[in-house]
């Protein structure tokens, strides 16, 4: 065995063998810290790659694609495009996401293809068919549909059977004529693909005269970018001409804030894990001062001592990183499910595959664990290298009170930096300043913990004579071991601050949303297609149901809502919507950023103006009175902004105009939902029954009462924050482990002292009382600091990070309940963590303790 | 071997200055066994710490084995302790998680002794202090006298030119303390290293070649 290996065994591994508890705490801390970001990263990758795979699969060999999001492409342009000199092949497509009847939450990507031009673009292979037969010929038969075999088999569907999709006209049944192998478009959305003939698709999905896309294959040697620019300039209307891959980067951009937020939250877990390692290592160094002094006396250099501590951290980091990466791999399956649900509700329908732990993620986890542990060990290593052998070896080790002032100055500087950094930047950009401010605030709080403990100890000084002896001794010990106690208090503070800040943010956000829906959702009922809650699905209602609804006895007014996704011409998009401004002004309640809702709506209706959401206004820098450019089938149009309103439902922004203007400009006769106001005194149950019978054959419609609608919004809200709640749990575990470790070390360090106290007549209960009092004081200090830092962090989260990421104004809601809960938790955790070592200390036979040397 | 010239050492405790050594000059010849005696606080331990390079004087010069400790960089002091100076203490200061054999091997691993030689050297040292049968025991399984013998074996394993002993019998009864002194004296004669021993026990001082008395950080002239 080499000399270094031998030294490492004797000086690193051997001491760890007798410190199983500390090793376990550190490894678990690192593992927790690594597992969360690994899981989030895997889930993030899985969601994005599912999206990219879908776009790739559906694009096939197309070099360019022409579309206008929900506005659609007029059929007339197809001959123009096909005649272009640079175009080799052109293929018209209908593309809709259709919810499957009887399978809640499931939707199929339906492609309506032109059988003749499709071959040049995409390949389809039938299962159980001789090669060479063109599967698309099957689509010539009436009601024919082709499904991906993977989906069909998973749902027990077979050739010859039927599948019912929800279309704007209601339920439509199709006959399954063949199953597609998992190649080409059939791999999109994990096999959730269906093929129809384009003409049938236009009829069934009410898109006569419209296309969703035109795909192009260009002649060899042509420059795609130049062709795209030329087509954009020459084709009528507001059409987007782009490479299909542009959709992937748009999705990445759309999800960027969401992903960044999750990633940063997950990195906080790593930060708390690092803090725990710092905590255990620092305490271990303080405990091992004597051994370190001996090593220095034997000639080990300062750098050698520092290397020893770094080596130990490396061992703990690698072990924790490995364990954490494996746990993260397992955790990612739950994370991807939660994330796919949120993304499907907020952004786009996505069906990611369960992620697999790859070798590079495993390596990344280990590196992250190692890095965090080494960083955390920097302070303890410096402390160890600075151990003076003379003092460490003195028979009664000299007690030096640490300098509290230097740490406090650093803490105040960090808090000042946090205050300077906590300024929101442009909406939609990554809130780097906010994240740095949060980190600075957290570290600043940690640096203030020695001063707080010293102050706490000093404030108890006048009481020393009246306090029971165990309490007085605990108070003295708090001051004497201020460094060890400060480290423990900081570790616990970090956990508590996270708990306070995240729950304050969520609570404030929820309270804001609750107040907002309570105010703005006034309709007694809302009628919408069931597919409405699958983002991006084709959830339209024909406008011809309106007269039938208006005729229902007990219905006083209808406010039809229609929203379509359009391009903003800068690579992003927003929702262009319409409502009946007259009805909304009278019955609804829109919360404006300054200004009276009904008056603004009436004026906008008169002037042909739009109202825009706060998110839209912030993102595009629009103020009331400005004009905004909006795409229409006949080209962009500029309309005045009549007012700005609060909205928490749509990310990316919302522009609303009166329905009459919308129909005239966009020629879109559909509805997304209808808000229904009842006559005073009408019986809601009776009206509900009459509404449902007024639209026969539409069992797919969802009629939600006001309360159910509000509950539905909050349910989505809670699901969105499910991952965040999981992170809070981790913070709590870290906090508890930190205190447990510190108290355990404190008792071991003071075995001798406790033995002497027992020898001079201290009873077990008094020892117990002393250790528990100290733990309780530690809990009080950590709690004070944790709540203060947590409130600061929550302000940063609300006013900087969230605001800059999403443009949502959240009203700060003082979290009285959470603070009481956290206080109880902090004291409970500190006392519980102190109880184990306290009972160990109390049970120690005095003789044993004094002998210990 | 050791040459101290007008050495001062002042400790600061807050704003109070405590002089531990006040102009001490001293010469110790190679192979000499010198005992330093004096009441508590006279500067014995300070003297040993300075000679070991664990601390630096406030003023004056210290030469140990030809090295000027007042000027040598930190790394050179560490090397001096690894290769030329062994130390034993009143409270043994053994590493509790290492066996007797491993405690003795440790300084050899640190000073770069070829690994093939280490095992033989360790056995020889254990034999010299009559602990051959206890190589696999941990310190807490040994008696006080045995622990101090083990500490001597560890200090002498790198074949130092100088052994510094700080109250080596302070924690032992007179019989075991005597045995330890005899052991140090015998090894000092056979191996010809220099010994500088701080003690307050007249019996301990009696085994030395020369006794110097310290009072208030100065040599006491008898």
Interface residues (C-beta under 8 A of the other chain):
Chain A: X1 X2 X3 X6 X7 X10 X11 X14 X15 X17 X18 X290 X291 X293 X294 X295 X296 X297 X298 X299 X300 X301 X302 X304 X388 X389 X390 X393 X394 X395 X853
Chain B: X45 X49 X52 X54 X55 X74 X75 X78 X79 X80 X81 X82 X83 X87 X89 X90 X91 X93 X94 X95 X96 X97 X98 X102 X105 X106 X107 X109 X110 X111 X112 X115 X154
